Amino acid sequence: MTIHDKTKMGNRGEIVAKKSLREISGIKPGDNVLIEAVLGEIIIRKIYTVNELLEMPIIAEGTAESMEKDINNEQKKQEEMSLSE
């Protein structure tokens, strides 16, 4: 899910993200963030603590090779389905 919102940079360069952006990103006051700047963009990413990472649900199991094989099989299925339409 992606939310876009318009805001204005303050006189001292501060940017305040609206509540909906803070909620979807999971960034709370006191969290550490990584700020990346490229031409015309600033990207802010939350830096998770070890405890936060350990509490996250497991979304995949297996080796990198087995996951890559599963992804390739799924791609083949999708291609076959698109050709049959």
DSSP file (Angstrom, degrees, kcal/mol; ACC not computed):
  #  RESIDUE AA STRUCTURE BP1 BP2  ACC     N-H-->O    O-->H-N    N-H-->O    O-->H-N    TCO  KAPPA ALPHA  PHI   PSI    X-CA   Y-CA   Z-CA
    1    1 A M              0   0    0      0, 0.0     2,-0.4     0, 0.0     0, 0.0   0.000 360.0 360.0 360.0 134.3    0.0    0.0    0.0
    2    2 A T        -     0   0    0      2,-0.0     2,-0.4     0, 0.0     0, 0.0  -0.982 360.0-169.4-126.3 135.0    1.3    3.4   -0.9
    3    3 A I        -     0   0    0     -2,-0.4     2,-0.4    18,-0.1    21,-0.0  -0.985   5.1-161.7-122.1 133.8    0.0    6.8    0.2
    4    4 A H        +     0   0    0     -2,-0.4     2,-0.3     2,-0.0    -2,-0.0  -0.905  13.5 174.7-110.9 143.4    1.1   10.1   -1.3
    5    5 A D        -     0   0    0     -2,-0.4     2,-0.4     2,-0.0    -2,-0.0  -0.997  25.4-130.2-148.3 146.2    0.6   13.3    0.5
    6    6 A K        +     0   0    0     -2,-0.3     2,-0.3     2,-0.0    -2,-0.0  -0.804  34.4 159.4 -97.9 136.2    1.7   16.9   -0.1
    7    7 A T        -     0   0    0     -2,-0.4     2,-0.4    10,-0.0    10,-0.1  -0.922  33.9-116.6-145.3 170.6    3.3   19.0    2.6
    8    8 A K        -     0   0    0     -2,-0.3     8,-0.3     8,-0.1     2,-0.3  -0.920  24.5-120.6-116.4 138.3    5.5   22.1    2.8
    9    9 A M        -     0   0    0     -2,-0.4     6,-0.2     6,-0.1     5,-0.0  -0.573  34.2-122.5 -74.2 135.7    9.0   22.2    4.0
   10   10 A G    >   -     0   0    0      4,-2.9     3,-1.9    -2,-0.3    -1,-0.1  -0.186  27.2 -98.0 -73.6 169.8    9.4   24.6    7.0
   11   11 A N  T 3  S+     0   0    0      1,-0.3    -1,-0.1     2,-0.1    -2,-0.1   0.788 125.4  47.3 -59.4 -30.2   11.8   27.6    7.1
   12   12 A R  T 3  S-     0   0    0      2,-0.1    -1,-0.3     0, 0.0    -2,-0.0   0.284 125.4 -99.0 -97.1  10.7   14.4   25.6    9.0
   13   13 A G  S <  S+     0   0    0     -3,-1.9     2,-0.2     1,-0.3    -2,-0.1   0.545  74.2 146.3  88.5   7.9   14.2   22.6    6.6
   14   14 A E        -     0   0    0     -5,-0.0    -4,-2.9     2,-0.0     2,-0.4  -0.530  30.5-163.0 -82.0 147.0   11.9   20.5    8.8
   15   15 A I        -     0   0    0     -2,-0.2     2,-0.6    -6,-0.2    -6,-0.1  -0.997   3.0-158.8-128.0 128.4    9.3   18.2    7.3
   16   16 A V        -     0   0    0     -2,-0.4     2,-0.3    -8,-0.3    -8,-0.1  -0.935  12.8-143.7-110.6 118.5    6.4   16.8    9.3
   17   17 A A        -     0   0    0     -2,-0.6     5,-0.0     1,-0.1   -10,-0.0  -0.598  24.9-113.3 -78.7 137.7    4.7   13.7    7.9
   18   18 A K    >>  -     0   0    0     -2,-0.3     4,-2.1     1,-0.1     3,-0.7  -0.244  31.1-101.3 -68.1 160.8    1.0   13.6    8.4
   19   19 A K  H 3> S+     0   0    0      1,-0.3     4,-2.8     2,-0.2     5,-0.2   0.849 120.0  55.7 -53.5 -43.0   -0.5   10.9   10.7
   20   20 A S  H 3> S+     0   0    0      1,-0.2     4,-2.2     2,-0.2    -1,-0.3   0.882 109.7  46.9 -61.9 -37.7   -1.6    8.6    7.9
   21   21 A L  H <> S+     0   0    0     -3,-0.7     4,-1.9     2,-0.2     6,-0.3   0.901 112.9  48.6 -69.5 -40.9    2.0    8.5    6.5
   22   22 A R  H  X>S+     0   0    0     -4,-2.1     4,-1.4     2,-0.2     5,-1.0   0.906 112.4  49.3 -64.9 -40.7    3.5    7.9   10.0
   23   23 A E  H  <5S+     0   0    0     -4,-2.8     3,-0.3    -5,-0.2    -2,-0.2   0.940 112.2  45.4 -66.1 -47.1    1.0    5.1   10.6
   24   24 A I  H  <5S+     0   0    0     -4,-2.2    -1,-0.2     1,-0.2    -2,-0.2   0.844 116.4  46.6 -67.2 -31.5    1.5    3.2    7.4
   25   25 A S  H  <5S-     0   0    0     -4,-1.9    -1,-0.2    -5,-0.2    -2,-0.2   0.702 102.0-133.2 -81.9 -19.1    5.3    3.5    7.7
   26   26 A G  T  <5 +     0   0    0     -4,-1.4     2,-0.5     1,-0.3    -3,-0.2   0.638  54.5 147.3  75.8  12.7    5.3    2.4   11.3
   27   27 A I      < -     0   0    0     -5,-1.0    -1,-0.3    -6,-0.3    -2,-0.1  -0.733  23.1-179.1 -88.5 125.4    7.6    5.3   12.2
   28   28 A K    >   -     0   0    0     -2,-0.5     3,-2.3    -3,-0.1    -5,-0.0  -0.788  40.3 -74.2-119.5 161.7    7.0    6.7   15.6
   29   29 A P  T 3  S+     0   0    0      0, 0.0     3,-0.1     0, 0.0    -1,-0.1  -0.302 121.0  24.8 -54.0 134.1    8.6    9.5   17.6
   30   30 A G  T 3  S+     0   0    0      1,-0.3     2,-0.1    -3,-0.0    -3,-0.0   0.235  90.3 131.2  93.8 -13.2   12.1    8.4   18.8
   31   31 A D    <   -     0   0    0     -3,-2.3     2,-0.3     1,-0.1    -1,-0.3  -0.396  59.5-119.6 -69.5 149.3   12.6    5.8   16.0
   32   32 A N        -     0   0    0     15,-0.5    15,-2.6    -3,-0.1     2,-0.3  -0.716  34.7-170.7 -85.4 141.2   15.9    5.9   14.1
   33   33 A V  E     -A   46   0A   0     -2,-0.3     2,-0.5    13,-0.2    13,-0.2  -0.932  22.1-133.7-131.6 155.8   15.5    6.5   10.4
   34   34 A L  E     -A   45   0A   0     11,-3.3    11,-2.7    -2,-0.3     2,-0.5  -0.946  21.2-157.2-106.6 127.4   17.8    6.3    7.3
   35   35 A I  E     -A   44   0A   0     -2,-0.5     2,-0.4     9,-0.2     9,-0.2  -0.930   9.0-172.8-111.2 123.7   17.4    9.3    5.0
   36   36 A E  E     -A   43   0A   0      7,-3.1     7,-3.3    -2,-0.5     2,-0.5  -0.947   4.7-161.8-116.1 133.1   18.5    8.9    1.4
   37   37 A A  E     +A   42   0A   0     -2,-0.4     2,-0.3     5,-0.2     5,-0.2  -0.960  15.9 163.3-119.9 132.0   18.6   11.8   -1.0
   38   38 A V  E >   -A   41   0A   0      3,-1.8     3,-2.8    -2,-0.5     2,-0.1  -0.869  59.5 -57.0-131.7 168.6   18.7   11.6   -4.8
   39   39 A L  T 3  S-     0   0    0     -2,-0.3     3,-0.1     1,-0.3    -2,-0.0  -0.247 125.2  -5.3 -52.8 115.7   18.0   14.4   -7.3
   40   40 A G  T 3  S+     0   0    0      1,-0.2     2,-0.3    -2,-0.1    -1,-0.3   0.494 122.1  83.3  80.8   4.7   14.5   15.7   -6.5
   41   41 A E  E <   -A   38   0A   0     -3,-2.8    -3,-1.8     2,-0.0     2,-0.4  -0.984  50.6-165.7-141.4 149.8   13.7   13.1   -3.8
   42   42 A I  E     -A   37   0A   0     -2,-0.3     2,-0.5    -5,-0.2    -5,-0.2  -0.990  15.8-164.2-129.3 126.8   14.2   12.3   -0.2
   43   43 A I  E     -A   36   0A   0     -7,-3.3    -7,-3.1    -2,-0.4     2,-0.5  -0.949   0.5-163.5-114.3 128.0   13.5    8.8    1.0
   44   44 A I  E     -A   35   0A   0     -2,-0.5     2,-0.4    -9,-0.2    -9,-0.2  -0.951   9.0-177.0-114.3 124.9   13.0    8.0    4.7
   45   45 A R  E     -A   34   0A   0    -11,-2.7   -11,-3.3    -2,-0.5     2,-0.2  -0.970  26.5-119.2-124.4 137.0   13.2    4.4    5.9
   46   46 A K  E     -A   33   0A   0     -2,-0.4     2,-0.7   -13,-0.2   -13,-0.2  -0.475  18.3-141.0 -69.8 139.7   12.7    3.1    9.4
   47   47 A I        -     0   0    0    -15,-2.6   -15,-0.5    -2,-0.2     2,-0.2  -0.924  23.9-142.6-100.8 112.4   15.7    1.4   11.0
   48   48 A Y        -     0   0    0     -2,-0.7     2,-0.1   -17,-0.1   -15,-0.0  -0.469   7.6-126.0 -78.6 144.6   14.2   -1.6   12.9
   49   49 A T     >  -     0   0    0     -2,-0.2     4,-2.3     1,-0.1     5,-0.2  -0.411  28.7-107.9 -78.3 164.1   15.6   -2.6   16.2
   50   50 A V  H  > S+     0   0    0      1,-0.2     4,-2.4     2,-0.2     5,-0.2   0.909 121.7  52.3 -59.8 -42.0   16.7   -6.3   16.7
   51   51 A N  H  > S+     0   0    0      1,-0.2     4,-1.5     2,-0.2    -1,-0.2   0.904 108.3  50.2 -62.8 -40.9   13.6   -6.8   19.0
   52   52 A E  H  > S+     0   0    0      1,-0.2     4,-0.7     2,-0.2    -1,-0.2   0.908 111.3  49.4 -62.6 -41.4   11.3   -5.4   16.3
   53   53 A L  H >< S+     0   0    0     -4,-2.3     3,-0.8     1,-0.2    -2,-0.2   0.899 109.2  51.4 -64.7 -40.5   12.8   -7.7   13.7
   54   54 A L  H 3< S+     0   0    0     -4,-2.4    -1,-0.2     1,-0.2    -2,-0.2   0.788 108.1  53.1 -67.8 -26.4   12.5  -10.7   15.9
   55   55 A E  H 3< S+     0   0    0     -4,-1.5    -1,-0.2    -5,-0.2    -2,-0.2   0.608  86.0 106.2 -83.1 -12.5    8.8  -10.0   16.5
   56   56 A M  S << S-     0   0    0     -3,-0.8     2,-0.1    -4,-0.7    -3,-0.0  -0.384  79.6-106.2 -69.3 144.2    8.0   -9.8   12.7
   57   57 A P        -     0   0    0      0, 0.0     2,-0.5     0, 0.0    -1,-0.1  -0.368  32.1-109.6 -68.5 149.8    6.1  -12.7   11.2
   58   58 A I        -     0   0    0      1,-0.2     3,-0.1    -2,-0.1     0, 0.0  -0.695  34.9-179.2 -78.3 123.3    8.0  -15.1    9.1
   59   59 A I        +     0   0    0     -2,-0.5     2,-0.3     1,-0.3    -1,-0.2   0.577  64.8  19.2-102.9 -11.7    6.8  -14.6    5.5
   60   60 A A        -     0   0    0      2,-0.0     2,-0.3     0, 0.0    -1,-0.3  -0.990  60.0-162.5-155.2 149.3    8.9  -17.3    3.8
   61   61 A E        +     0   0    0     -2,-0.3     2,-0.2    -3,-0.1    -3,-0.0  -0.950  47.3  51.4-130.3 153.5   10.8  -20.4    4.7
   62   62 A G  S    S-     0   0    0     -2,-0.3     2,-0.1     4,-0.1    -2,-0.0  -0.623  84.4 -48.4 118.6-177.2   13.4  -22.3    2.9
   63   63 A T     >  -     0   0    0     -2,-0.2     4,-2.2     1,-0.1     5,-0.2  -0.438  50.6-108.9 -88.3 166.1   16.7  -21.6    1.2
   64   64 A A  H  > S+     0   0    0      1,-0.2     4,-2.4     2,-0.2     5,-0.2   0.890 121.1  53.3 -60.0 -38.2   17.3  -18.8   -1.3
   65   65 A E  H  > S+     0   0    0      2,-0.2     4,-2.2     1,-0.2    -1,-0.2   0.906 108.5  47.6 -65.4 -42.0   17.6  -21.5   -4.0
   66   66 A S  H  > S+     0   0    0      2,-0.2     4,-2.2     1,-0.2    -1,-0.2   0.881 113.0  48.8 -68.9 -36.0   14.2  -23.1   -3.1
   67   67 A M  H  X S+     0   0    0     -4,-2.2     4,-2.4     2,-0.2    -2,-0.2   0.896 110.6  50.8 -68.6 -39.1   12.5  -19.7   -3.1
   68   68 A E  H  X S+     0   0    0     -4,-2.4     4,-2.5    -5,-0.2    -2,-0.2   0.904 110.1  50.4 -63.8 -39.9   14.0  -18.8   -6.4
   69   69 A K  H  X S+     0   0    0     -4,-2.2     4,-2.4     2,-0.2    -2,-0.2   0.921 110.4  49.5 -62.7 -44.0   12.8  -22.1   -7.9
   70   70 A D  H  X S+     0   0    0     -4,-2.2     4,-2.2     2,-0.2    -2,-0.2   0.903 111.1  49.7 -61.3 -41.9    9.3  -21.3   -6.5
   71   71 A I  H  X S+     0   0    0     -4,-2.4     4,-2.4     2,-0.2    -2,-0.2   0.922 111.0  48.9 -63.7 -44.7    9.3  -17.8   -8.0
   72   72 A N  H  X S+     0   0    0     -4,-2.5     4,-2.2     1,-0.2    -2,-0.2   0.902 110.7  50.6 -62.4 -41.1   10.4  -19.2  -11.4
   73   73 A N  H  X S+     0   0    0     -4,-2.4     4,-2.1     1,-0.2    -1,-0.2   0.904 110.6  49.4 -62.8 -41.1    7.6  -21.8  -11.3
   74   74 A E  H  X S+     0   0    0     -4,-2.2     4,-2.5     2,-0.2    -2,-0.2   0.899 109.0  52.4 -65.6 -40.1    5.1  -19.2  -10.5
   75   75 A Q  H  X S+     0   0    0     -4,-2.4     4,-2.5     1,-0.2    -1,-0.2   0.911 108.8  50.6 -61.0 -42.4    6.3  -17.0  -13.4
   76   76 A K  H  X S+     0   0    0     -4,-2.2     4,-2.5     2,-0.2    -2,-0.2   0.914 110.1  49.8 -61.7 -43.2    6.0  -20.0  -15.8
   77   77 A K  H  X S+     0   0    0     -4,-2.1     4,-2.4     2,-0.2    -2,-0.2   0.921 111.1  49.3 -60.9 -44.2    2.4  -20.5  -14.6
   78   78 A Q  H  X S+     0   0    0     -4,-2.5     4,-2.2     1,-0.2    -2,-0.2   0.904 111.5  49.2 -62.7 -41.6    1.6  -16.8  -15.1
   79   79 A E  H  X S+     0   0    0     -4,-2.5     4,-2.0     2,-0.2    -1,-0.2   0.917 111.1  49.8 -64.0 -42.9    3.0  -16.9  -18.6
   80   80 A E  H  X S+     0   0    0     -4,-2.5     4,-1.6     1,-0.2    -2,-0.2   0.899 110.8  49.9 -62.0 -41.2    1.1  -20.0  -19.5
   81   81 A M  H  X S+     0   0    0     -4,-2.4     4,-0.6     1,-0.2    -1,-0.2   0.893 110.6  49.5 -65.4 -39.6   -2.2  -18.5  -18.2
   82   82 A S  H >< S+     0   0    0     -4,-2.2     3,-0.5     1,-0.2    -1,-0.2   0.855 110.2  50.7 -70.1 -32.4   -1.6  -15.3  -20.2
   83   83 A L  H 3< S+     0   0    0     -4,-2.0    -1,-0.2     1,-0.2    -2,-0.2   0.822 106.8  54.5 -72.0 -29.6   -0.9  -17.3  -23.4
   84   84 A S  H 3<        0   0    0     -4,-1.6    -1,-0.2     1,-0.2    -2,-0.2   0.586 360.0 360.0 -81.1  -9.0   -4.1  -19.3  -22.9
   85   85 A E    <<        0   0    0     -4,-0.6    -1,-0.2    -3,-0.5    -2,-0.1   0.471 360.0 360.0 -78.9 360.0   -6.3  -16.1  -22.7
